């Protein structure tokens, strides 16, 4: 494996990127020059006369290279599982009824509160290692299974400790308004006040978050309650995201557009005005086909409206124990094409450049000189293969910050 103390040249590779018009941008028989964790140059093989002593060469043998995949919406820090919920749905139960009967998110809150920092870290490392095998180089991790000061801090500290594990960059999102915890039952406004005035300022002071998030839905919080959170977050200089329009339309997309959010996530029930508002403000629409599949939903996001208004679409796993126990971005890409109707080109852009935008990254997600050298090398013959396979990862190498990592090891 090439040393990270020298520069690196990826030679004899097919470079694959996408453009905003939904097309693959391909350079065949190309090479990529990397130095100090950054891409120095990309172009035809032999174009760069570089002293061999300063760079090591990795022959890709005509393999395909993309930007590293970015999973921009996950909940991978948690204790326990929700197998009981899964079996209840198989028996005819639905998500809303299960949540209202004591299952759902609050059952994971109980398990997570009871799980130590050390055990949460160990479990999350295992899940993150599985994501790495499908080409993930950056990931967002939400809290939201603690819902009190001590437990939310515990989750966010685990997320910070995961940053750099297997070379994966981690963004931490504070999801204090996930659901109303049991100790605040029938006191939702009191809980919002607690999160906004006690928990949020403390996790900001501790430097434990990169963004805030909230769940806008009948089983969670109203647009008015989320607006209180977002106003406080904006005053503290914290980026904003939101779970909206998953089970019904509450105009959460327009709310997020009004706060210049990074992303609006789920969007199955968003209307044209919501799509137009998001697109006009440059908010990324994050599609989560794993939850749609696992909950056997029937209303899919309005992809044609998103195309009509040029809304940037991202795709993520939504990895979580209850509604999307999915840890492969490649499988999420497949689901986005088969279930939602994205093209393979849109699916790749949705997990690279648009996913980077959804997390506020400007230094990755594309293969361009000057950007961070987070790349994936794939053993495929056609670009569409990345969203074609079910359960097969054609990954050969992940490259993070210019360091080459074998796809088949945990190093």
C-alpha positions in Angstrom: 0.0 0.0 0.0 1.4 3.4 -0.9 2.8 5.4 2.0 1.0 8.5 3.1 4.4 10.3 3.5 4.7 10.8 -0.2 2.4 12.1 -2.9 0.3 9.6 -4.8 -0.6 9.1 -8.4 -3.6 7.0 -9.4 -2.8 5.8 -12.9 -4.7 4.1 -15.6 -8.1 4.8 -14.1 -11.5 5.9 -15.5 -12.6 9.0 -13.6 -16.3 9.4 -13.1 -18.1 12.5 -11.9 -21.5 14.1 -12.6 -22.8 17.4 -13.7 -25.9 19.4 -12.6 -27.7 18.4 -15.8 -27.8 14.8 -14.6 -25.1 13.4 -16.8 -22.0 11.3 -16.1 -18.7 13.2 -16.7 -16.1 10.6 -17.6 -12.4 10.8 -18.3 -11.0 7.5 -19.5 -7.4 6.4 -19.2 -6.8 9.2 -16.8 -4.6 9.9 -13.7 -5.2 11.7 -10.5 -2.3 13.4 -8.6 -2.6 13.7 -4.9 -0.4 15.5 -2.4 -0.9 16.4 1.3 -4.4 15.1 1.3 -5.5 17.1 -1.6 -6.1 16.5 -5.3 -3.4 18.3 -7.2 -4.4 17.5 -10.7 -6.8 15.3 -12.8 -6.3 14.6 -16.5 -5.1 12.3 -19.3 -2.4 9.8 -18.4 1.1 11.1 -18.9 0.1 14.8 -18.7 1.9 15.4 -15.5 5.7 15.1 -15.5 6.3 14.5 -11.8 9.6 13.3 -10.2 9.0 9.6 -9.3 10.9 9.9 -6.0 8.3 12.3 -4.7 5.2 10.3 -5.6 4.2 6.7 -5.4 2.1 5.2 -8.2 -1.0 3.1 -7.7 -2.1 1.4 -11.0 -5.9 1.1 -11.1 -5.9 -1.3 -14.0 -8.8 0.5 -15.7 -10.9 0.6 -12.6 -13.3 3.4 -12.1 -12.8 6.3 -9.6 -15.5 8.4 -8.0 -15.5 10.9 -5.3 -15.9 9.2 -1.9 -19.5 8.5 -0.9 -21.1 10.8 1.7 -23.9 9.5 3.9 -25.6 12.8 4.9 -28.3 11.4 7.3 -27.8 8.6 9.9 -28.7 7.8 13.4 -26.1 5.1 14.0 -25.4 5.8 17.7 -28.0 3.9 19.7 -28.4 1.1 22.2 -30.6 -2.0 21.7 -32.7 -2.7 18.6 -36.3 -2.4 17.5 -37.0 -6.0 16.4 -40.3 -5.9 18.3 -41.4 -3.0 16.2 -40.4 -4.8 13.0 -42.4 -7.9 14.0 -45.4 -5.8 15.0 -45.5 -4.2 11.5 -45.2 -7.7 10.0 -48.3 -8.5 12.0 -50.2 -5.6 10.6 -49.2 -2.7 12.9 -48.2 0.7 11.6 -45.5 3.1 12.5 -47.8 5.7 14.1 -49.7 3.2 16.2 -46.5 1.5 17.4 -45.0 4.9 18.5 -48.2 5.8 20.3 -48.3 2.5 22.1 -44.9 2.9 23.7 -42.7 1.4 21.0 -40.8 3.4 18.4 -38.3 6.1 19.2 -38.9 6.2 22.9 -38.0 2.6 23.3 -34.7 3.3 21.7 -34.3 6.3 24.1 -34.6 4.0 27.1 -32.0 1.6 25.6 -29.6 4.3 24.7 -29.8 6.1 28.1 -29.0 2.7 29.7 -26.0 2.0 27.5 -22.6 3.3 28.5 -20.4 5.6 26.4 -17.9 2.8 25.9 -20.6 0.4 24.6 -22.2 3.0 22.4 -18.8 3.7 20.9 -18.1 0.0 20.3 -21.4 -0.5 18.6 -21.1 2.6 16.5 -17.6 1.6 15.3 -18.9 -1.7 14.1 -21.8 -0.1 12.2 -19.4 2.5 10.7 -17.0 -0.2 9.6 -19.8 -1.8 7.6 -20.6 1.5 5.9 -16.9 1.9 5.0 -17.1 -1.4 3.0 -19.6 0.3 0.6 -17.4 3.4 0.0 -18.5 5.8 2.7 -15.8 8.4 3.4 -17.9 11.1 5.3 -21.0 10.6 7.4 -23.4 12.7 9.5 -24.5 11.2 12.8 -27.6 12.6 14.7 -28.2 12.4 18.4 -31.9 12.2 19.5 -32.0 9.0 21.4 -31.0 10.6 24.6 -33.4 13.5 24.9 -32.0 14.7 28.2 -28.9 16.8 28.9 -26.7 13.9 30.1 -27.7 11.4 27.4 -27.5 13.9 24.5 -24.0 14.9 25.6 -23.1 11.2 25.8 -24.2 10.6 22.3 -22.6 13.7 20.8 -19.3 12.9 22.5 -19.4 9.4 21.0 -19.9 11.1 17.6 -17.0 13.4 18.1 -14.8 10.4 19.1 -15.8 8.6 15.9 -14.5 11.4 13.7 -11.5 10.0 11.8 -12.3 6.3 12.5 -11.3 4.3 9.4 -10.5 7.7 7.9 -14.2 8.7 7.9 -15.1 12.3 8.6 -18.1 12.7 11.0 -20.5 15.6 11.3 -22.5 15.6 14.5 -26.1 16.9 14.5 -28.1 17.6 17.6 -31.6 16.1 17.3 -33.0 17.2 20.6 -36.5 17.6 19.1 -36.9 14.0 17.9 -39.9 13.1 20.0 -41.3 14.1 23.4 -39.7 11.8 26.0 -41.9 9.9 28.5 -41.0 12.2 31.4 -42.5 15.1 29.4 -45.6 13.3 28.2 -48.4 15.8 27.4 -46.0 18.7 28.1 -44.5 19.1 24.6 -44.1 22.9 25.0 -42.3 22.4 28.3 -39.9 20.0 26.6 -39.2 22.4 23.7 -38.4 25.1 26.3 -36.0 22.6 28.1 -34.2 21.7 24.9 -33.9 25.3 23.6 -32.9 27.0 26.9 -30.9 24.2 28.7 -29.6 21.5 26.4 -28.9 23.4 23.2 -26.8 26.1 24.8 -24.8 23.6 26.7 -23.9 21.3 23.8 -23.0 24.5 21.8 -20.7 25.6 24.6 -19.1 22.2 24.7 -18.5 22.3 20.9 -20.3 19.0 20.3 -22.5 19.8 17.3 -22.3 21.0 13.7 -26.0 21.4 13.2 -29.4 21.1 14.8 -32.3 19.0 13.5 -36.0 18.4 14.5 -38.8 16.1 13.5 -41.8 18.0 12.2 -44.7 15.5 12.3 -48.0 14.8 14.2 -46.2 12.3 16.5 -43.3 14.7 17.2 -43.3 18.5 16.9 -45.3 21.2 15.1 -43.8 23.8 12.8 -44.3 26.4 15.5 -42.3 24.4 18.0 -39.5 23.8 15.5 -39.4 27.5 14.7 -38.5 28.2 18.3 -35.6 25.8 18.1 -34.4 27.2 14.8 -34.6 30.8 16.0 -32.4 29.9 18.9 -30.0 27.9 16.8 -29.7 30.8 14.3 -28.9 33.1 17.1 -26.1 30.8 18.2 -24.7 30.5 14.7 -25.6 26.8 14.3 -26.6 25.3 11.0 -30.2 24.0 10.6 -31.7 20.7 9.2 -35.0 19.0 9.5 -37.1 15.8 9.2 -40.1 17.0 7.3 -43.0 15.7 5.2 -42.4 12.1 5.9 -45.9 11.0 7.0 -47.9 14.1 6.2 -47.5 17.6 4.8 -47.1 20.2 7.5 -45.3 22.8 5.4 -42.0 21.9 7.1 -40.1 22.3 3.8 -41.2 25.9 3.5 -40.3 26.4 7.2 -36.7 25.2 6.6 -36.4 27.3 3.5 -37.3 30.3 5.6 -34.3 29.5 7.9 -31.9 28.9 5.0 -31.4 25.3 6.2 -28.7 23.0 4.9 -31.2 20.3 4.1 -34.8 19.1 4.3 -35.0 15.3 4.8 -37.6 12.6 3.8 -40.1 14.7 1.7 -42.5 12.0 0.7 -45.5 14.4 1.2 -44.0 17.7 0.2 -46.1 19.8 -2.2 -45.0 21.9 -5.1 -44.8 25.1 -3.1 -42.5 23.4 -0.6 -40.2 22.1 -3.4 -40.1 25.5 -5.0 -39.3 27.2 -1.7 -36.4 24.8 -1.0 -35.0 25.1 -4.5 -35.1 28.9 -4.4 -33.2 29.0 -1.1 -30.6 26.3 -2.2 -31.7 23.8 0.5 -30.8 20.2 -0.4 -33.7 17.7 -0.4 -32.5 14.5 1.2 -34.2 11.3 0.1 -34.3 8.3 2.4 -35.5 5.2 0.5 -34.5 2.8 3.3 -37.3 4.1 5.6 -39.8 4.2 2.7 -39.0 0.5 1.9 -38.8 -0.7 5.5 -42.1 0.9 6.5 -43.9 -0.3 3.3 -44.9 3.3 2.5 -46.9 4.0 -0.7 -46.4 7.7 -1.2 -43.0 8.4 -2.7 -41.2 11.8 -2.9 -42.4 13.9 -5.9 -39.2 13.4 -8.0 -40.6 15.1 -11.1 -41.4 18.2 -9.1 -37.9 18.2 -7.8 -36.5 18.0 -11.3 -38.9 20.7 -12.5 -37.6 23.2 -9.9 -34.0 22.0 -10.0 -34.0 21.0 -6.4 -30.6 19.4 -5.4 -31.4 15.9 -4.3 -29.2 13.8 -2.0 -29.7 10.2 -0.9 -28.7 8.7 2.5 -29.2 5.5 4.4 -31.1 7.0 7.4 -29.3 4.2 9.3 -31.4 3.7 12.5 -32.8 0.8 14.5 -36.5 1.4 13.9 -37.3 2.5 10.4 -34.2 2.0 8.3 -31.6 -0.6 9.6 -29.6 0.1 6.4 -25.9 0.6 6.4 -24.9 0.5 2.7 -25.1 3.7 0.6 -24.8 1.5 -2.5 -28.0 -0.2 -1.6 -29.6 3.2 -0.8 -28.6 4.3 -4.3 -30.2 1.2 -5.8 -33.4 1.8 -3.8 -33.4 5.5 -4.9 -33.4 4.4 -8.6 -35.8 1.4 -8.3 -38.3 2.8 -5.8 -38.1 6.6 -6.4 -37.1 6.7 -10.1 -33.7 8.5 -9.9 -31.3 7.8 -12.7 -27.9 6.2 -11.9 -26.3 9.5 -12.6 -28.7 11.3 -10.2 -28.0 8.6 -7.5 -24.2 9.2 -7.8 -24.6 12.9 -7.6 -26.9 12.5 -4.6 -24.3 10.6 -2.6 -21.3 12.8 -3.6 -21.6 16.5 -4.4 -25.2 17.1 -3.3 -24.6 15.1 -0.1 -21.6 17.3 0.6 -23.8 20.4 0.2 -26.3 18.9 2.7 -23.6 18.8 5.3 -22.1 22.1 4.5 -18.9 20.7 3.0 -17.2 22.7 0.3 -14.0 20.7 0.1 -15.2 17.3 -1.1 -17.8 15.5 -3.2 -16.2 16.1 -6.6 -13.0 15.2 -8.3 -11.3 18.5 -8.8 -7.9 20.0 -8.2 -7.8 21.7 -4.8 -10.4 19.5 -3.2 -9.8 16.9 -0.4 -8.7 13.6 -1.8 -11.6 11.5 -0.6 -12.1 8.9 -3.4 -13.3 5.4 -4.1 -11.8 3.0 -6.6 -14.4 0.5 -8.0 -14.0 -2.8 -9.9 -16.8 -2.1 -12.4 -17.2 -2.0 -16.1 -20.0 0.5 -16.4 -20.9 3.5 -14.3 -24.5 2.4 -13.6 -23.2 -0.7 -11.8 -22.8 1.5 -8.6 -26.6 1.6 -8.2 -27.2 -1.8 -9.8 -26.1 -4.5 -7.3 -28.0 -5.8 -4.3 -25.7 -6.7 -1.5 -22.5 -6.6 -3.5 -19.8 -4.0 -3.1 -17.4 -3.7 -6.0 -15.1 -1.4 -3.9 -11.4 -1.9 -4.3 -10.0 1.0 -2.3 -11.2 3.9 -0.3 -9.0 6.9 -0.2 -9.6 9.4 2.6 -7.5 12.6 3.0 -5.1 11.1 0.5 -4.5 7.8 2.4 -5.3 4.6 0.6 -7.4 2.0 2.5 -8.0 -1.5 1.3 -11.8 -2.2 1.0 -11.4 -5.6 2.6 -9.6 -4.6 5.8 -10.6 -2.5 8.9 -7.4 -0.5 8.8 
